[in-house]
Amino acid sequence: MIRRRLTIVAATAAPLLLLTACSGGTPDKKPEPPPHPVFSKPLGAQPHAALQQTQKAGSASFTQKVTFTSKQGDAVLTITGRLDFAGKRGEGSRTWLVPKAFPDKTKEVMLGAVGGQGFGDSSAKVAIDPQAVRYRSGSATYWLRYPTVGSSAIGFDSITSLRGSEAALGGTLLEVPILARATAQQNTPGGGRSYRTEFGLDAAWGLLFPLDVRGELAHPRGADAAKAPVVMTLTVDSRGRITRAAADLSALVNKDKERALSTVTGIRSELTLAAHGSARPAMPAASDAVLDATKSVLDSTKTNPGDCIDFNTGTHRIGLLVRVACTAPHDGRIFGQSRLADGGFPGRAAAERRAEDGCRRAHDRAPSRWTDEAVVPGQYTWIWPVEASDEDPVATCYVVSRR
């Protein structure tokens, strides 16, 4: 019995030894890691790949500062907000800090001119989705909803230009990595990289500035656009997502003394991104007041005596006004319209003279409940055409109701 048991044990041990011998070979090599979505690309293509990786994160928060340097001080446009790349939505604030010493024509380009009040609000909120651009001036209690498509109203282009191509809010340095070429790179702490990139002056001019500012910059043409590319430093994290960008845009300064920005000596833009994948835009609440800009934003000649108006439309066009309810606070009240000529524009000097005379007569005839709204008793002002843009030129007369 004992011998049989030993035989059985010996017979079962042999296969175990064989199995052990078969499993003792050279270990398999570890699989190669997948290629990095950015760093594995050719150097020149890595800025575009970094933009795509940033967009794949889904969302991000950002701050951008554009600094206009001059002898009178620095004017700074700060844009802060949150972006939803997949939903093509974004919201944020735009704030200008403009030195008092800046010339009026420079302030007008940056802030917009407001009849009877000097300059427009220095701050505004913007909320953008695929259907509309919503704009809320710093002094307003409501949003103006400008449609993205389907409206050809004069002046609306300055609002729709706030929309970007690579991010919902335009005018940031996120618009240019798709056009930029990296020429050098270095590693950064944490496994990221920093690139020296170049892109064309024409892209800087067309993509990075508000419409009014853009019109006062030097327009790059032909060979000039390629001769002096913009140099941008682009920093990405270990995943290849953009965290910072900075560019010197001074080559766009227009030194023509007739230009509103002729005192500006340098322009620099800096962008920072954070909260990749966890920053969701806070769009206007359903309870917020929203006015349809196609109905509420009017050319001054389309208003009527007795209308109450606000001046800050976001368009930077002094001839466009927001018609609002007179029961709410408002910037002004229209008390009259005065036709300046029959059958064409009478010339700039004659138009101004006739506007003044016509509004004086309208003020004398207007109901006192309208004219008594004037912040300064007895004071009124008017908007009138300064060029032959209308075959039926009309001056709009109003009092300023609040400052």
C-alpha positions in Angstrom: 0.0 0.0 0.0 2.8 2.3 0.9 4.6 1.6 -2.3 1.5 2.4 -4.4 1.0 5.7 -2.6 4.6 6.7 -3.3 4.2 5.8 -6.9 1.1 8.0 -7.2 2.9 11.0 -5.5 5.9 10.6 -7.8 3.7 10.4 -10.9 1.9 13.6 -9.9 5.1 15.5 -9.1 6.7 15.1 -12.5 4.2 17.3 -14.4 4.6 20.0 -11.7 8.3 20.1 -12.4 7.7 20.3 -16.1 5.3 23.1 -15.7 7.8 25.0 -13.6 10.5 24.6 -16.2 8.2 25.8 -19.0 7.3 29.1 -17.1 10.8 30.1 -16.3 11.7 31.7 -19.7 12.7 35.4 -20.5 9.9 37.9 -19.4 7.9 39.6 -22.1 8.8 43.2 -22.9 6.5 46.0 -21.6 4.2 47.5 -24.2 5.2 50.8 -25.7 3.4 53.8 -24.2 0.9 55.5 -26.5 2.3 58.5 -28.4 1.7 61.8 -26.6 -1.1 63.8 -28.3 1.1 66.9 -28.5 4.8 66.1 -27.8 5.0 63.3 -30.4 4.0 65.7 -33.2 6.6 67.5 -35.3 7.8 70.6 -33.5 6.2 73.0 -35.9 2.7 71.3 -35.5 2.7 71.1 -31.7 1.0 74.5 -31.1 -2.0 73.4 -33.1 -2.0 70.1 -31.4 -1.9 71.9 -28.0 -5.0 73.9 -29.0 -6.8 70.7 -29.9 -5.8 69.1 -26.6 -7.1 72.1 -24.7 -10.4 72.0 -26.6 -10.7 68.2 -25.8 -10.6 69.1 -22.1 -14.1 70.4 -22.7 -13.8 73.7 -20.7 -11.5 76.1 -19.1 -11.4 79.5 -17.3 -9.2 82.3 -18.6 -7.9 85.8 -18.1 -6.4 87.9 -20.8 -4.8 91.3 -20.5 -4.0 93.5 -23.5 -1.8 96.4 -22.5 -1.5 99.6 -24.6 1.6 101.4 -23.5 2.0 105.2 -24.0 3.7 108.2 -22.4 0.4 109.1 -20.8 0.2 105.7 -19.0 -1.0 102.2 -19.9 -4.5 101.4 -21.0 -5.5 97.8 -20.2 -8.3 95.7 -21.6 -8.9 92.7 -19.2 -11.1 89.9 -20.3 -12.0 87.1 -17.8 -14.4 84.3 -18.2 -15.2 80.6 -18.7 -15.4 78.6 -21.9 -17.3 75.5 -23.0 -15.4 74.4 -26.1 -17.8 71.5 -27.0 -20.9 73.6 -26.6 -19.4 76.6 -28.2 -20.5 78.7 -25.3 -18.7 81.2 -23.1 -19.3 84.0 -20.7 -17.1 86.7 -19.1 -16.5 90.3 -18.4 -14.6 92.9 -20.4 -13.1 95.9 -18.5 -11.1 98.8 -19.8 -8.8 100.8 -17.5 -8.0 104.0 -19.4 -5.8 106.8 -18.0 -7.4 110.2 -17.6 -4.5 111.7 -19.5 -5.3 109.8 -22.7 -6.6 112.0 -25.6 -10.4 112.0 -26.0 -10.2 110.5 -29.4 -8.3 107.5 -27.9 -10.8 107.1 -25.1 -13.6 107.2 -27.7 -12.1 104.3 -29.6 -11.6 102.2 -26.4 -14.8 103.1 -24.6 -17.1 104.4 -27.3 -18.7 107.9 -27.4 -22.0 108.6 -25.7 -24.0 111.6 -26.6 -24.2 114.1 -23.8 -22.3 111.8 -21.4 -18.8 111.7 -22.8 -17.7 108.1 -23.0 -19.3 104.7 -22.7 -19.2 102.3 -19.8 -15.7 100.9 -19.0 -17.1 97.4 -18.3 -19.6 95.0 -19.7 -20.6 91.3 -19.5 -20.8 89.0 -22.5 -22.5 85.6 -22.9 -22.2 83.8 -26.2 -23.8 80.6 -27.5 -24.2 79.4 -31.1 -27.4 81.4 -31.5 -26.6 84.8 -30.1 -24.2 87.2 -28.4 -25.7 88.7 -25.3 -24.2 92.0 -24.1 -24.8 93.7 -20.8 -23.3 97.1 -20.2 -22.0 97.9 -16.8 -24.8 100.4 -16.1 -27.6 98.3 -17.5 -30.0 96.0 -15.7 -30.8 93.9 -18.8 -29.0 91.9 -21.5 -29.2 92.9 -25.2 -29.5 89.8 -27.3 -27.8 90.2 -30.7 -28.5 87.3 -33.2 -25.4 85.6 -34.6 -26.9 85.4 -38.1 -29.9 86.9 -39.9 -29.3 90.6 -39.0 -27.6 93.1 -41.2 -28.2 96.1 -39.0 -25.4 98.7 -39.2 -23.2 98.5 -36.1 -24.1 95.0 -35.1 -20.9 93.7 -36.6 -18.9 95.2 -33.7 -21.0 92.9 -31.4 -20.9 89.8 -33.4 -17.1 90.2 -33.8 -16.9 89.4 -30.1 -17.4 85.7 -31.1 -14.3 83.7 -31.7 -13.5 80.8 -34.0 -11.5 78.5 -31.6 -13.4 79.6 -28.4 -16.8 81.2 -28.0 -15.3 84.5 -26.7 -13.1 86.0 -29.3 -10.1 88.3 -29.2 -8.0 86.0 -27.1 -4.7 84.4 -28.0 -6.5 81.0 -28.3 -7.4 82.2 -31.8 -3.9 81.9 -33.2 -2.2 78.6 -32.2 -3.9 77.0 -35.2 -1.9 79.4 -37.4 1.3 79.4 -35.3 4.5 77.5 -36.0 6.8 76.5 -33.2 10.5 77.2 -33.8 12.0 76.2 -30.5 10.9 74.4 -27.3 12.1 73.7 -23.8 10.9 71.5 -21.0 9.2 73.1 -18.0 8.8 71.8 -14.4 6.0 69.2 -14.1 6.5 67.7 -17.5 5.2 70.5 -19.6 6.8 72.5 -22.4 7.3 76.1 -23.5 7.4 77.0 -27.1 8.7 80.0 -29.1 6.1 80.3 -31.9 5.4 82.7 -34.8 2.3 83.7 -36.6 1.4 86.4 -39.2 0.7 90.0 -38.4 -2.5 89.7 -40.5 -3.9 87.1 -38.1 -3.0 89.4 -35.1 -4.8 92.3 -36.7 -7.9 90.4 -37.8 -8.4 88.1 -34.7 -7.2 89.8 -31.6 -8.8 93.2 -31.3 -12.2 94.8 -30.9 -13.5 96.3 -34.2 -13.0 99.9 -33.2 -9.4 99.3 -32.0 -8.6 97.3 -35.1 -9.5 100.1 -37.3 -6.9 102.4 -35.7 -4.0 99.9 -36.0 -1.6 99.5 -38.9 -3.1 97.1 -41.4 -0.5 94.5 -42.5 -0.4 94.1 -46.3 1.3 91.6 -48.6 4.9 91.1 -47.9 4.8 93.2 -44.7 2.6 90.6 -43.0 5.2 87.8 -43.7 8.3 90.0 -43.1 7.7 90.6 -39.4 5.8 87.7 -37.9 4.4 88.0 -34.3 6.4 86.1 -31.7 4.4 84.3 -29.1 5.5 82.3 -26.1 3.1 79.3 -25.6 3.2 77.2 -22.4 1.5 73.8 -22.0 1.1 71.3 -19.1 2.2 67.7 -19.1 -1.0 66.7 -21.0 -0.3 69.3 -23.7 -3.1 71.7 -22.6 -2.4 75.4 -23.0 -1.8 77.2 -19.7 -0.3 80.5 -20.8 0.4 82.5 -24.0 2.1 85.9 -24.4 2.7 88.0 -27.5 4.2 91.3 -28.4 1.9 93.0 -30.9 3.7 96.3 -31.1 4.4 95.9 -34.8 0.7 96.8 -35.4 1.1 100.3 -33.8 0.1 103.0 -36.3 2.3 106.0 -35.9 0.2 108.3 -38.1 -0.6 111.3 -36.0 -4.1 111.4 -37.4 -4.9 108.0 -35.9 -6.7 107.8 -32.5 -4.0 105.4 -31.2 -1.0 107.4 -32.4 0.2 108.0 -28.9 0.4 104.3 -28.2 4.0 103.0 -28.4 3.5 99.3 -27.6 0.9 96.6 -27.3 1.3 93.3 -25.4 -1.2 90.5 -24.8 -1.0 87.9 -22.1 -3.4 84.9 -21.6 -3.7 82.4 -18.8 -5.9 79.3 -18.7 -6.8 77.2 -15.7 -9.5 74.7 -14.5 -9.3 72.6 -17.6 -12.3 70.3 -17.8 -14.0 71.8 -14.7 -15.0 75.4 -15.6 -18.5 75.7 -16.8 -19.9 79.0 -18.2 -22.6 80.6 -16.0 -25.0 81.8 -18.7 -27.7 84.4 -18.0 -30.4 83.1 -15.7 -33.9 82.6 -17.0 -35.1 85.4 -14.7 -32.7 87.9 -16.2 -34.2 90.7 -18.3 -33.3 90.2 -22.0 -34.1 92.7 -24.8 -34.1 91.7 -28.4 -31.5 94.0 -30.0 -33.1 93.8 -33.4 -36.2 95.5 -31.9 -34.7 97.6 -29.1 -31.5 98.9 -30.6 -32.5 101.6 -33.0 -30.9 104.3 -35.2 -31.7 107.6 -33.5 -33.8 108.6 -36.5 -36.1 105.7 -35.9 -37.0 106.8 -32.4 -40.0 109.0 -31.5 -40.5 112.0 -29.2 -41.2 110.8 -25.7 -39.1 107.7 -26.0 -36.8 106.8 -23.2 -33.3 105.7 -24.2 -30.0 104.2 -23.0 -26.8 105.0 -24.8 -24.6 101.9 -24.1 -25.4 99.4 -26.9 -22.0 97.9 -27.1 -21.7 98.9 -30.7 -19.6 102.0 -30.1 -21.9 103.9 -32.5 -23.2 107.2 -31.2 -26.2 107.0 -33.6 -27.5 103.7 -32.1 -29.7 103.8 -29.0 -31.6 101.3 -26.8 -35.2 102.1 -26.4 -36.3 101.2 -22.9 -39.4 101.5 -20.7 -39.7 105.0 -19.2 -40.8 103.4 -15.9 -37.2 102.1 -15.4 -34.0 104.2 -15.0 -32.8 105.5 -18.3 -30.0 107.6 -19.7 -32.1 110.1 -21.7 -35.5 111.1 -23.0 -36.1 112.2 -26.6 -38.2 115.3 -26.9 -38.1 116.0 -30.6 -36.9 115.3 -34.2 -35.8 118.0 -36.6 -35.5 117.5 -40.4 -32.3 119.2 -41.6 -33.0 119.5 -45.3 -35.4 118.4 -48.1 -33.7 116.4 -50.8 -30.2 115.6 -49.5 -27.5 116.4 -47.0 -26.9 120.2 -46.7 -23.2 119.9 -45.7 -21.6 119.4 -42.3 -21.7 123.0 -41.1 -25.2 123.7 -42.2 -26.4 120.4 -40.7 -25.0 121.3 -37.3 -26.5 124.8 -37.4 -29.9 123.5 -38.4 -29.8 120.7 -35.8 -29.2 123.3 -33.1 -32.0 125.6 -34.3 -34.4 122.8 -34.8 -33.8 121.3 -31.3 -34.1 124.7 -29.7 -37.6 125.1 -31.2 -38.5 121.5 -30.3 -37.4 122.1 -26.7 -39.6 125.1 -26.4 -42.6 123.1 -27.6 -42.0 119.8 -25.8 -44.0 118.7 -22.7 -42.4 119.7 -19.5 -42.6 116.2 -18.1 -40.0 115.2 -20.8 -37.6 118.1 -20.5 -37.8 118.3 -16.7 -35.9 115.0 -16.6 -32.7 116.8 -17.6 -30.0 116.3 -15.0 -28.9 119.9 -15.6 -32.1 122.0 -15.8 -32.6 123.6 -19.3 -29.7 121.6 -20.8 -30.3 119.4 -23.8 -28.3 117.9 -26.7 -28.8 116.3 -30.1 -27.4 113.7 -32.5 -27.1 114.8 -36.2 -25.5 113.3 -39.3 -22.1 114.7 -40.2 -21.8 113.3 -43.7 -24.0 112.6 -46.7 -25.1 109.1 -45.6 -28.9 109.8 -45.6 -31.1 111.4 -48.2 -33.4 112.5 -45.5 -31.1 113.8 -42.7 -32.7 114.2 -39.3 -31.5 115.5 -35.9 -32.6 113.7 -32.8 -33.1 116.0 -29.7 -33.0 114.7 -26.1 -32.2 115.5 -22.5 -29.8 113.5 -20.4 -31.7 112.0 -17.5 -28.9 110.5 -15.5 -25.1 110.6 -15.3 
